[in-house]
C-alpha cells in the first residue's frame, strides 16, 4: 500500500486554523513562533483569532496554509510518504514536508511568492472563473479562440485542471468574461467567477515569476526523500534543478492536478492523505480515481 500525501493551496484557510496544533504540541508551538519571527508579524494571531477577511489577504493566506500543512506533517507520528504533491501553493508545503527545502527557507519563499503575486495582480486587473461540466478539450479550444482573435488582445487560459468536469480559467477581466459566455454556449453547466485577486497561473503572473525566480535560484534545495509530482507537468521529480525550474514555471503555467493524481495512481498510490486545512483535495481525488482511499491529517 503506497501513501501519497497531498497539500492544499489557496482557498483552504479558515478562522482558527492551526490553534489546536499550537496548543497540543510543543514542537508546533516552537515552529509557529519561529514563523512569527521570520515573517516579521504575528501571523499566529491572525490565524487563530482573525476574521475571514483578514485571512483572505494574500500575504497572510499563503503563509498560513503553508504553516498549517507543514507543521502538521512535521508533528504527525507516522509521516512516511511514498510520494507527495501539492496544489499550487501546496507544492511548496509538499517539498518542505519531503525534506527538499528547509522550513525556514520554504516559509521565506512562500512569503516572497505571495508578495510578488499581489504586486502582479495590482499591475493587471484580472480574474479567474470555475468552469463546470465541460470537457478539457472544449475549454482549451475556446480559450485559445478568445486569446488569438485578431480584434481582441485578451489573455485567457485554462489555469487549474482540478478534476474531470472542473477546470478553472484565468486571464484578463474581458478575456475571462468573453470565454465564459462562449463556454456557456458550448454547454458548460456553470461558469463561476472566483473571489481572487488576479489571474493566477496565467501569463499575467510573469512579473511575479521573474521575481520569484531570483529568490528560488539563491535558495538551497536538497534531494527530497520521495518523488514530488509537480504541477507544471504532473511528473515525479527528485532532481533539485528540475524541481526548481518547475517551481519557477508554476506561476505562469496551469496546475495539472487531475493529471498529477492520475500519475500517482498509475505509480501505485492507493491511499491519498490530505495534509493541511480542509478536505477539498480529497473530494477532487475521489472524482479522479473513484477507487482511491482518502484520509486527512488535520488539527
Backbone torsions as a table, in degrees:
resi	resn	phi	psi	omega
1	UNK	NA	117.2	179.1
2	UNK	-100.3	130.8	178.2
3	UNK	-101.1	128.8	171.9
4	UNK	-105.7	125.1	176.0
5	UNK	-96.1	130.4	-175.3
6	UNK	-123.6	144.1	-169.2
7	UNK	-125.0	128.0	-173.3
8	UNK	-75.6	164.4	178.8
9	UNK	-113.1	-163.7	-175.7
10	UNK	-57.7	138.7	-177.5
11	UNK	110.4	-14.4	-178.2
12	UNK	-87.1	-4.7	-175.0
13	UNK	-69.2	155.2	175.1
14	UNK	-155.4	150.1	179.0
15	UNK	-58.4	135.6	-179.5
16	UNK	89.9	0.3	-175.8
17	UNK	-61.1	133.8	176.3
18	UNK	85.9	-9.4	-175.9
19	UNK	-62.8	-43.0	178.6
20	UNK	-60.0	-42.8	177.1
21	UNK	-58.1	-48.9	-178.1
22	UNK	-58.5	-41.5	-175.8
23	UNK	-77.7	-27.4	-172.0
24	UNK	-95.4	-21.1	-172.3
25	UNK	-130.2	126.2	177.3
26	UNK	-65.2	-37.3	178.3
27	UNK	-63.9	-43.8	178.3
28	UNK	-61.5	-43.8	179.6
29	UNK	-59.3	-43.5	179.5
30	UNK	-61.3	-45.5	-178.1
31	UNK	-66.6	-39.6	177.0
32	UNK	-63.4	-43.0	179.5
33	UNK	-66.4	-36.2	176.1
34	UNK	-63.1	-39.1	178.7
35	UNK	-63.2	-42.4	176.7
36	UNK	-56.0	-42.6	-179.2
37	UNK	-67.3	-45.0	-178.3
38	UNK	-64.4	-42.9	-176.4
39	UNK	-77.1	-25.0	-179.6
40	UNK	82.6	12.4	173.0
41	UNK	-152.6	162.0	-176.4
42	UNK	-83.3	82.9	178.9
43	UNK	-66.3	-27.9	179.4
44	UNK	-62.7	-36.8	179.9
45	UNK	-62.7	-40.6	179.5
46	UNK	-71.5	-42.4	179.7
47	UNK	-62.3	-44.7	-172.7
48	UNK	-84.1	-31.4	-172.4
49	UNK	-123.7	-8.4	-173.0
50	UNK	-75.8	167.6	178.9
51	UNK	-89.8	170.7	174.0
52	UNK	-53.9	-44.9	-177.2
53	UNK	-63.0	-42.4	179.6
54	UNK	-64.9	-37.2	-179.6
55	UNK	-73.1	-19.5	-178.3
56	UNK	-79.1	-11.8	177.7
57	UNK	-65.2	127.5	-173.1
58	UNK	-54.3	-38.7	-177.9
59	UNK	-70.5	-13.1	175.3
60	UNK	-100.7	-46.4	-173.4
61	UNK	-55.1	-52.6	-173.2
62	UNK	-66.1	-49.1	176.1
63	UNK	-62.4	-34.9	-178.4
64	UNK	-63.9	-46.5	179.8
65	UNK	-66.8	-41.6	176.5
66	UNK	-57.4	-49.3	-177.6
67	UNK	-61.7	-47.4	-179.4
68	UNK	-58.5	-45.3	-175.9
69	UNK	-67.8	-49.5	-175.0
70	UNK	-69.4	-40.7	-179.6
71	UNK	-67.3	-35.6	172.9
72	UNK	-58.2	-48.5	-178.0
73	UNK	-62.8	-35.3	-176.6
74	UNK	-82.6	-10.6	-179.7
75	UNK	-112.9	-10.9	178.4
76	UNK	-73.7	143.3	-171.8
77	UNK	-71.2	-40.8	-170.7
78	UNK	-112.2	41.8	-179.6
79	UNK	-74.3	103.2	-178.1
80	UNK	-144.6	73.6	-176.5
81	UNK	-73.1	142.9	169.7
82	UNK	-82.2	-23.8	179.9
83	UNK	-163.6	158.7	178.8
84	UNK	-136.8	159.7	172.9
85	UNK	-159.1	156.0	177.2
86	UNK	-140.5	147.1	-179.3
87	UNK	-86.8	110.5	178.4
88	UNK	58.3	-113.7	176.2
89	UNK	-49.4	-37.2	-177.4
90	UNK	-58.3	-19.2	178.2
91	UNK	-64.4	-34.0	176.7
92	UNK	-69.0	-41.3	176.6
93	UNK	-60.1	-45.4	-179.0
94	UNK	-61.0	-41.3	-177.7
95	UNK	-66.8	-42.4	177.6
96	UNK	-65.6	-44.3	-179.7
97	UNK	-60.2	-33.1	-179.1
98	UNK	-87.5	3.1	175.6
99	UNK	83.5	12.9	-180.0
100	UNK	-84.9	-9.4	-176.0
101	UNK	-155.3	141.4	179.3
102	UNK	-71.9	157.9	177.6
103	UNK	-55.8	-46.9	-176.3
104	UNK	-65.0	-47.1	-179.2
105	UNK	-68.3	-37.2	177.4
106	UNK	-61.6	-43.5	179.6
107	UNK	-64.8	-42.3	179.1
108	UNK	-62.2	-42.3	179.8
109	UNK	-65.3	-40.9	179.2
110	UNK	-63.7	-41.0	178.3
111	UNK	-64.1	-41.2	177.9
112	UNK	-66.8	-38.7	178.1
113	UNK	-61.0	-46.4	-179.3
114	UNK	-61.9	-43.8	179.6
115	UNK	-64.0	-44.1	-179.3
116	UNK	-65.0	-39.8	179.4
117	UNK	-66.7	-40.0	178.8
118	UNK	-61.6	-43.3	179.1
119	UNK	-64.1	-40.1	178.6
120	UNK	-64.5	-36.9	177.8
121	UNK	-63.3	-39.1	-178.4
122	UNK	-71.7	-27.3	178.2
123	UNK	-70.6	-38.8	-175.2
124	UNK	-131.0	104.7	174.8
125	UNK	-56.1	126.1	-171.7
126	UNK	-160.3	174.5	-174.4
127	UNK	-159.0	-176.8	177.5
128	UNK	-140.1	156.3	177.9
129	UNK	-145.3	140.5	176.6
130	UNK	-87.9	131.0	179.0
131	UNK	-109.5	120.3	-175.8
132	UNK	-112.2	136.8	171.2
133	UNK	80.8	28.0	178.8
134	UNK	-136.8	147.6	-177.7
135	UNK	-75.1	155.3	-176.4
136	UNK	-57.7	-44.3	-174.6
137	UNK	-61.4	-40.2	179.4
138	UNK	-66.6	-41.5	178.7
139	UNK	-62.8	-44.9	179.3
140	UNK	-61.3	-43.0	-178.5
141	UNK	-63.9	-45.0	-177.5
142	UNK	-68.7	-40.3	176.7
143	UNK	-60.6	-42.1	179.4
144	UNK	-64.8	-40.9	178.8
145	UNK	-60.7	-45.3	-178.6
146	UNK	-67.0	-43.0	-176.1
147	UNK	-70.0	-26.7	-175.9
148	UNK	-105.1	-2.4	179.0
149	UNK	-58.6	129.8	-171.1
150	UNK	-61.6	-34.7	-176.3
151	UNK	-80.4	-9.1	179.7
152	UNK	-118.2	150.6	172.8
153	UNK	-127.5	61.6	-176.4
154	UNK	-106.1	155.7	176.4
155	UNK	-108.2	128.7	170.8
156	UNK	-159.6	126.7	179.3
157	UNK	-141.0	157.6	168.5
158	UNK	-66.5	126.5	-173.2
159	UNK	-110.0	-35.7	179.7
160	UNK	-131.9	115.0	171.1
161	UNK	-90.9	88.6	-170.2
162	UNK	-79.4	-43.2	177.1
163	UNK	-170.2	167.2	178.1
164	UNK	-56.1	126.8	-179.6
165	UNK	86.2	4.6	177.1
166	UNK	-141.2	104.0	178.0
167	UNK	-127.6	137.9	176.5
168	UNK	-101.4	130.7	175.7
169	UNK	-101.8	156.6	-172.3
170	UNK	-145.1	140.5	177.9
171	UNK	166.4	-161.7	178.7
172	UNK	-64.7	158.0	-177.9
173	UNK	-56.0	-47.1	-177.9
174	UNK	-73.0	-35.9	178.9
175	UNK	-62.4	-44.5	179.2
176	UNK	-67.4	-39.0	178.8
177	UNK	-62.5	-47.4	-178.9
178	UNK	-64.4	-44.1	178.8
179	UNK	-63.8	-39.7	179.2
180	UNK	-58.2	-43.5	178.5
181	UNK	-61.6	-45.4	-178.6
182	UNK	-67.5	-36.5	179.8
183	UNK	-67.1	-38.3	176.1
184	UNK	-65.1	-40.4	176.7
185	UNK	-62.5	-31.5	-178.8
186	UNK	-81.5	-4.1	174.7
187	UNK	114.7	8.1	177.1
188	UNK	-61.2	136.6	179.0
189	UNK	-66.7	-42.8	178.3
190	UNK	-150.3	151.5	170.2
191	UNK	-129.6	110.5	-171.7
192	UNK	-112.3	118.6	174.7
193	UNK	-65.1	136.7	-178.6
194	UNK	-97.0	148.6	178.4
195	UNK	-85.1	76.4	-179.6
196	UNK	-126.0	163.4	-176.1
197	UNK	-79.0	-17.5	-176.7
198	UNK	-177.8	-168.4	-173.5
199	UNK	-90.6	77.5	178.7
200	UNK	-65.6	150.7	178.4
201	UNK	56.6	41.3	175.0
202	UNK	-137.4	169.7	178.0
203	UNK	-58.9	-18.8	179.3
204	UNK	-70.4	-9.5	176.1
205	UNK	-92.2	10.3	-178.5
206	UNK	-55.7	-43.1	177.2
207	UNK	-59.0	-36.9	178.4
208	UNK	-69.8	-39.6	178.9
209	UNK	-59.9	-43.9	-179.4
210	UNK	-63.7	-41.8	-179.8
211	UNK	-67.2	-43.8	-178.6
212	UNK	-69.3	-33.0	-179.6
213	UNK	-57.0	-43.2	179.5
214	UNK	-62.2	-42.4	-179.4
215	UNK	-66.7	-42.5	-178.9
216	UNK	-65.4	-41.7	-177.5
217	UNK	-64.7	-25.5	-178.3
218	UNK	-100.2	6.2	180.0
219	UNK	-100.4	134.4	178.1
220	UNK	-73.9	128.7	175.8
221	UNK	-112.9	157.9	177.0
222	UNK	-124.8	165.5	176.0
223	UNK	-70.3	118.2	-179.1
224	UNK	-67.7	156.4	-176.7
225	UNK	-75.8	-11.1	176.7
226	UNK	-151.6	164.2	179.9
227	UNK	-64.4	143.6	171.2
228	UNK	-110.9	126.7	179.3
229	UNK	-89.2	113.9	-168.9
230	UNK	-95.0	150.1	-172.4
231	UNK	-58.9	-38.6	-168.5
232	UNK	-71.1	-28.8	-177.8
233	UNK	-134.9	0.0	177.9
234	UNK	59.3	27.2	-179.9
235	UNK	-113.1	150.4	179.0
236	UNK	-72.8	141.8	178.9
237	UNK	-137.8	142.4	170.7
238	UNK	-130.9	-15.9	179.1
239	UNK	-72.2	127.4	-174.2
240	UNK	-59.4	-43.8	-177.5
241	UNK	-67.3	-36.9	177.0
242	UNK	-65.0	-45.6	-179.7
243	UNK	-59.5	-46.1	-179.2
244	UNK	-63.0	-44.9	179.8
245	UNK	-61.3	-40.1	-179.8
246	UNK	-69.9	-36.0	176.8
247	UNK	-63.7	-38.8	179.1
248	UNK	-67.6	-45.0	-178.1
249	UNK	-66.8	-24.0	-172.8
250	UNK	-57.7	-33.8	-174.0
251	UNK	-65.2	-29.5	-177.8
252	UNK	-111.6	5.6	-177.6
253	UNK	-115.1	157.5	178.9
254	UNK	-66.0	150.3	171.8
255	UNK	-86.0	110.7	-177.0
256	UNK	-94.2	69.4	-175.8
257	UNK	-72.3	-44.4	177.7
258	UNK	-54.0	-49.3	-176.9
259	UNK	-67.2	-34.1	178.8
260	UNK	-65.8	-45.1	179.5
261	UNK	-65.4	-41.2	176.9
262	UNK	-59.9	-41.9	-179.4
263	UNK	-66.0	-41.2	178.0
264	UNK	-64.4	-39.8	176.9
265	UNK	-63.5	-42.2	178.8
266	UNK	-64.5	-28.4	179.8
267	UNK	-91.8	12.6	169.0
268	UNK	108.9	-2.8	179.6
269	UNK	-68.9	126.4	177.7
270	UNK	-116.3	-17.5	178.8
271	UNK	-125.3	128.0	178.6
272	UNK	-113.7	118.3	-175.3
273	UNK	-108.9	114.6	179.1
274	UNK	-81.6	125.5	-176.0
275	UNK	-118.2	100.4	-176.8
276	UNK	146.2	-175.3	-178.1
277	UNK	-69.1	142.6	173.6
278	UNK	82.2	179.4	-178.9
279	UNK	-134.1	22.7	-176.5
280	UNK	-60.8	-44.7	-175.9
281	UNK	-65.9	-33.6	177.6
282	UNK	-61.5	-41.0	178.0
283	UNK	-62.9	-40.8	178.8
284	UNK	-65.8	-42.2	-179.9
285	UNK	-59.1	-43.3	-178.5
286	UNK	-64.5	-28.2	176.9
287	UNK	-79.8	-25.1	-179.8
288	UNK	-86.2	-46.1	177.9
289	UNK	-128.5	88.4	-175.2
290	UNK	-56.7	-25.6	-177.2
291	UNK	-85.3	-8.3	-176.4
292	UNK	-71.4	148.2	172.7
293	UNK	-90.1	136.6	177.4
294	UNK	-120.8	145.2	179.7
295	UNK	-140.1	169.9	177.8
296	UNK	-125.4	147.7	163.0
297	UNK	-116.6	103.2	-175.7
298	UNK	-133.9	157.4	173.9
299	UNK	-162.7	NA	NA
